[in-house]
């Protein structure tokens, strides 16, 4: 295994990476999440493996009927007693009633957390989930009963999740009796999300952004919003997309991510709810073996998803359908040779038969859309083409041998990167790719990467030289007998670093909300080391991201060191 060697005295372990607040909030031992993969690919077996290992995993409910989702909840409640469950909620702007019915199911069944994905704007159903059961305590602080982890890539969407629910949606839900006055009042004090996953170049729906550009930009946005709405500072910020190796995960934590989210690599695991054929294809993928194709759920809008191109003609055929849709108004306008090609190569049946199946499907699922299709040939054309896109993912999940060349396999470059890393590990064999073992291996080696980076870095002596002069007039001698004193000292350091009055420093706000970059944070940590005369891990400021939490932890460490010294005397 091409893993970095753990250095003596290393402190960055799998359990120490990321935010302690995130782990506590979701009842985890690792700040590691498996994102939802639609149609139950991220299914019961995957959740049982990862949640049982102390990770977070989101059930891929998109595209599944209510009865199937309800059955999954029942199984997971039985197999994971006492564990907090996370289910996906995908935005369906063309069918808000379906989104609402899923949320109402989650509320009835007591689902604690949802992963909200593909949202372009907040919906009434999403606000209902956030606000139902919310209360204000005797200190005037609002508390939500349910949690939301929002997966976003765009700044305007992230900003909506950092702020309270829109007044118009709260008013609508109050008027219909879905929320009471107390819930509405509490919702006005809460950010819409507890955590936001910055989604970079991922499988499926993706804007194909660079994580090292997208994450800092949204971190800066969070800090700006927090100046107007302080609770935004407590929203966790995770990283997802392109994370398939320990080095990539270490880089995400080095940027300051509270948690990491993996996706594509989980689809190749034993527990994934897809066919063995798909897992074999994924095991042979390289980073370049991905491409873009039209998305089934937003085909008419021109939205694309990232898929595996190795071993499949799906992307080429789906893009041909997109071109035909843009070039012609209706199915009747298609040239005869194009109709013949569609029937023989793509549909494997007459177009009229596909129209009949399409109408029957939507009459059962969304009667209003079926009625529009019957009246508008343009709508019918889009739905017929979507038939192929939707079936292609089902053929892949079921492993239909007659349709291998049409498999739609959502996949990002992380899969190929994982395969390259796994080549010298037991995970080279697809039959040994167990999700929990992979998660722990990736996190352990990510910690080793960070330790080795800090070991070979020149920052400790350089910063020591700086602090030996720059802190001589910036630190006051105080006793460390009380947590409040150490907290005050930390507040003073940050106030002086920023050139502001100490009264402007709130110990409950995150370090990031004060726009402290990595260099300033490490400088602060070095001053704490000198103050306490002990070596500290750089991960402390990630695990304890506020002055209040860091001061409490430092006090515990100082007391433990004192007890140890007395015992050894």
N, C-alpha and C positions, 0 to 999 in steps of 0.2 A: 504493500500500500504506500503510495507516494504521499505520506502525511508528514507534516512538520513534527520535529521531535519536541516533546514537552520539556521545557526548561525547568531546572530545579527552582522550587519556590513559586511556580506559576500560580496565578490566582484566577484567571479567566476560565471558568468551567462552563459546561453546558447549562448548568442551573443558574449561573450568575449573569449570563448574557441578557441584555435587554433590560426592560423596566420591571422592577419589583412591583410597581403599582399595577401594571398590566397583568402580571401573574396573579396577584392577589385578587384583582377585580374578577377574573374569570376562573379562579380556583385551579391554577396550573403550577407545574414545577418547571416547565420550559416556556420561554417566550417565543413559541413556535406554533404556527397555525397552518393548517391545510385548507386552502380555499375551496369553495364549492365548485364541483364540476357537474354540469347539468345532467338531467335525465337519470339521476341516481348513480352516476359514475362514482361520485363521492357519496357512497352509500353506507348502509349500516355496518358492514364489515370494516370499512375504512375508519369510521368513527369509533367503533369498538376498540380497534387496535391503537389508534392515536390518543383518544381520550383516556383510555386505560393506562397509557404511558405518560400521562401528565401534560399532553399537548392539547391544543384546541383544533377542532375540525368542524367544517360547515357542511351540513347535508345538502347535496345538490338537488333541490326540489324543482328547479326550473324545468318546465315541460312535462311534469308529472301530474296526474289527476289527484284530486283531494283525497280519495280513498287510499291511494298509494302512499301519500305523505302521512296520512293518519296511521297507517299500518307501520310505517317506519318509526313514528313517535312511540307507538306502543312497544315495539321490539326494543328500542333503545332505552326506554324507561325501565324495562325488565332486565336488560343486560348490563346497564350502567346505573344501578341504583344510587341515588344521591349525587350524581354528576350533573353539572350544568350542560345543557344541550344547546347547540347553535345550528340553526337552519337558515338556508338561503331564502332571500326574497328578491326576485328579479323584477325590474321595472317593466310593466306592460302597459304603456300609454294608450295603446289601441284597445285595451280590454281592462279598464279600471275595476270592473266588477270582479274579475278573476283575482286581481291583486288583493282586493278587499276580503274576498272569501278566504284566501290563504291566511291573511293576517288574523281574521276572526278565529280560524282554526288554531293558529298559534296561541292566541290569547286564551281560548277555551282549554287548551292542553297544557298551559303554563310553560310554554317555551320561553326560556330566560333571555336568549340572545338571538338576534338575526344578523346575518351578513347581507347588507343591502348592496346590490350590484346593478350596473347599467342604468342607474338613475341619472337622468338629465336635468330633472327638477324634482322637488319634493312633492309627494302625493298625499292625499287625505289618509290613505291606508297606512302609510309609513308614519305619519304624525299620530294616528290613532294608537299604533303599537308603542310609540315612544311615551305618549302622555297617559295612557290608561294606567291607573294606579299610582301616578306620581303624587308626591306629598311634599309639604313644607314643614320642616321641624321647628322646634321651639326657638332655635337660633336664627330662623329666617332662611335657612339653607334648603334648597330643593333637592329631592331625591327621586330618581326614576326607579320604577319596579322592573322594567325591561331595559335591556342594553341593545345598542345598535353599533355594529362595526360597518362602516361605510367604505366601499371599495371605489376609489375615484382616480381620475387622471387629469381632470380639468380644474382650474383654479376656481371658477365660478360655482362649480358643484361643491368643491371642498368648503368654500365659504358658507354655503347654505347649511352644511352639516356642522360647521363650527358655531353657528348662531342658533337662537331659539326657533321654534316652529313659526311659520308665517301666521300672522294674526288672522288673515282671511280663512285659512284652513282650520284654525282653532275655533273661529266663530261658527263655521259651517258644522263642525263636529259637535259643538255645544248646542247649536240650534236643533240638530236632529236627535239629541239626547245620548250621543255616543260618549260624550265626556261631561263630567260635572264641573262646577265652578272651581272647586279645589284643584282638580287635575289641570284645568286650563291655567290657573294662576301659577302652579308649579312649572308647567311647560314653558311659561314665559321666562323662567329663570334658568332653564337647562339648555345646553347645546343639544342639537338634534342627535349627535353621535357621541358615544363614549370613546371610540377609537376610529381613526381613519387610516385605511391602507392606501398608500401611494402606489398605484398600479402602473408599472412601466411596461416594457415589451413582453407581453405575456401571451399564452395560448388563448384561443377564443377571441372575445371582444377585446380590442386593444387599440390604443392610439400610438403604439410602438415608440414610446418615449424612452429616453435614457434615464435610468434611475438616479444616476449621480447628478443629473440636472433637475429632474422633477422633484426629488425628495427635499433638497435644500430650499427650493422655491416655495414648496408648501409649508415647510417649517417656518420660513420667514412670514408667510401669510398668517399662520397661526399666531405668531408673536404680534403681528399688527392687529389682528382681530381681538386678541386678548387685552390690548390697551383700551379698547372700547367696551369689551364684554369679558371681564376677567375669567369667568368659568371656562372660556375657550382654552386657557393655558393648561387645563387639566386633561384635555382631550389627547389620548395617546396617538402617536403617529408611527405607523408601521411601514414596512417596505415589502413590495411584492413585484414579481415579474423578473425573469432572468436569473432566479436564485436556484441553482442546481448543484453548486459546489461549495465546499467549506470556505474557499477564498471569497466567493461572492457574498456569502452570508456574513463573513467577518467584515467585509467592506460596508455592508448595510449597517451593522452595529457600530462600526467606526464612525459612520456619518451621524449616528445618534438615534437610529431607529429603536423604538420601544419594543418592537417585535418583528418577526419576519414571516412572510406567507409564501409557501410553496404551492405549485399547481401542477404543471405538466409532469413533473417527476412522479407524482402520486398516481397518475393514471397508468403508469407502468408497473405498479406494485401488485403483489399477489391479491391484496384485499380490494383493489379497485373493481367497481361494478361494470366491467367491460370484458370483451372477449379475449381469449388467449392469443388469437391472431393479432389483435391490436397491440397487445403487450409485446409480442415478438417484433412487430414492425417498429415500435417505439425503442426497443432495446438496440436496434441497429441504426438509429438516427444519429446524424451529425448536426452541428449547429446550423449549417446551411440548408438542411433538408426541410425547411418550412416556407410557406408562402401565404398569400392572402386570397380569400375567396368570399363571395357574398354571404351575408348572415341570413339564416332562415327567418329569424324573428323580425328583422328590419330590412328585408330585401328591397322593398320599394323605395326606401330612403337612401339606398346606396351604401349602407353600413357593411363593413367587412369583418371577418374573423380570421385569425391566424391558424393554419392547419398544417398537418404533415403532408408533404408532397411525395415523399419516398414511398413507392409501392402503390400509389393511388392516382387515378385520373380525376378524382373529384374536383380539385381546384380548377383544372382546365375546363371541365364540363360546366361547373357552376359559373365560371366567368363567361362562358359562351352564352349561358342563359341570361346573364346580366346584360350582355351586349344586345341580345335579341329584344329584351324588354325595353331598352333605351331606343332601339331603332324602329320598333313597330308598336302600333297602338293596341292591337288585339291579336288573339290567336288566329283569327281568320285572315289577318293581313300577312301571315308568315308565308314565304315562298314555298312551293310544294317540295322542293328538295330539302329545305330546312325541316319541314314537318316530317319527312321520311327519316331524316337523320335523327331527329328527336325520338321518334317512335322506336327506331331500331337500336340506337346506341345509348340513349339516356333513360327513356321511360320503359322500354322493353314491352310496350303495349300501345294501343291506339291512344291518341290524345283525348278522344272522347271518353275513354274509360277512366283516364286520370281526372277529367273534369267531374265525372260522376262520383268518384271516390272523394275528391276534394270537397264537393258540396255536402256529401254525407258527413264528412268529418266535422266541418264547420257548423253544420246544422245542430250537431250534438254539443259542440264546444262553445260556439259563439254564433247563435242564430241571426243576430243583427248583421254580422259580417257576411254570413251565407246569403242573406237576402240582398245585400248590396252587390255581391258577386253575381247573383242571378240577374240583376238588372243592369250591371255595368260591366261590359266585356273587358275593360281595362283592369278592373279589380280581379276578375276571374283569371286573366292572364297571369297576374302577379301571384295569385294563390296556386295556380297550377305549377308554376316554376318553383314555388316554395315547397310543393309536394316533394319534389326531388331532393331539395336541400334537407328537409326534415327526415325523409326516409333514409338518406345517406348516413345520418348519425345513428339511426336505429339499426341499419345493416351492420355498422361497425360494432355497436354494443352487443348485438346478437351473434356476431361472427358469421354472417350469411356467406357461405362459400361461393355462391353464384354472383355475389356482388362485391367481391374484394376490391376490384378496381374502382368502385364507387364509395369506398369507405371515407366518411368525413371524420377525421381524428383531430380534435382541437389540440394544438401543440405549439409551444414556444421554443426559442433557442436553448432554454435551460435544459431541455431533454438531451440534446446533443452534448452539452457541456457536462452534464451528469454522467453520460456514458463514457466520456473521455476520462473523467476522474475515477469512475467505477471499474475501469478496465483492469486495474491492478488490485482489486478488492474482491471479496466474495460476491459483491453485488453485480459483478460482470455476468453472472448467471441469472437470467430473468426469474428463474424459479426460486431464487433466494432473496428477492427484493421485497422484504417485509417493511411496511411503512414505518413502524415504530423504530426498528433497528436503523433504518436510513436516517430518520430524524435525529436520533441520538448521536449517530456517527458524524453527521454534518455539523451538529452543534458542538460536539466535543472538539472536532478538528478546527472549527471556526475559532474556538477559544484558544487553541494552540497557536493558530495563525496570529491572533492578536497579541498573545504573550511574546511570541518570537519577534514580532514587529517592535514592540516596546523594548525588548531586550537589546536589539541592535540599533535602536534609535539613539540619537545624540541629545534628545531633549532633556534628560534629567540634569546633567552637568551644566548645560547651557542655561536652563531655567534657574538652577541653583545660583549661578553667577549673577543672574539678573536680580533674583529675589534677595540676595545677600545685601544688595544696596538699595533696591527699590522698596523693600518692605521695612526698612529700618525705622521709617517714620510713619508707616501705615498700619502698624499693629500695636495695639495697646496690651499691656500686661493685665491679664485677667485670670481669675481662678477658674478651673474647669470642673468645679464640683457640681454645677447645676447645668442642665441641658439648655436652659434659657440663656445662660452666659455664652455658651458656645454658639448658639443660634444668633445672638446679638453680634458676636464677633464676625460670623460669616456675613451677616447683613451689612456690617461696616465695610468688609473687604469689597463686596460687590458694589456698594454705593460709591466707594472711592474709585473703583475701577471704571465705573460709568460716569463719574463726575456729578453725582446727584446727592440729594440729602437722604439720610438713612430712613426718614419717614416715608420716602417713596418706594421703599423695598418691602414687598409683601412676602413673608417666609413661606406662604402656601403656594405661590406661583412658581412655575418651572423655571429652571435656569435658562432654557431656550427663550422664554417670554421676555427675558432681559437682553436678548440678542447677544448672548455670550458665545463667541465662536470657540472652536476646539482649542486654539492656542491660549485664549483667556481662561478657559475652563481648566486646562492643565496647569496653568500658572497658579490659579486659585488652589488646586489640589496640592501643588508643591508647597504652598504656604501653610496649608493644613498639616502636611507631613512635618514641616519644621516645627510647627506649633505643638504637635503631639509627640514628636520624636519617634515616629513609626512610619514604615513604608506602607503606602496605600495603593490599591488597585485603581487604574484609570476607569474601570467599569463602575466604580462607586457612584459617580455622578449620573450614570445611566440607570442604575438600579434604584437610586434614591434621588429622584429628579427635582426635588424642591429643597430649599434651605431647611425647612422644618424636618423633613424626613432624613436629610443627610446629617443634620445635627444630632438627631436621636440615635442614628446608627453609629456615628462617631463616638458619642458618649458611651454607648454599649461597648464598643471596641476598646476605648480607653480604660473603662472599668475592668474589662476582661484581662487586658494587658497588665493592669495593676495587680489584680488577684494572682495572675500567673507569676509575676515577679516576686510577690510575697511568698508564694508557695515554693519557689526555687531558692529563696534566701536561706 
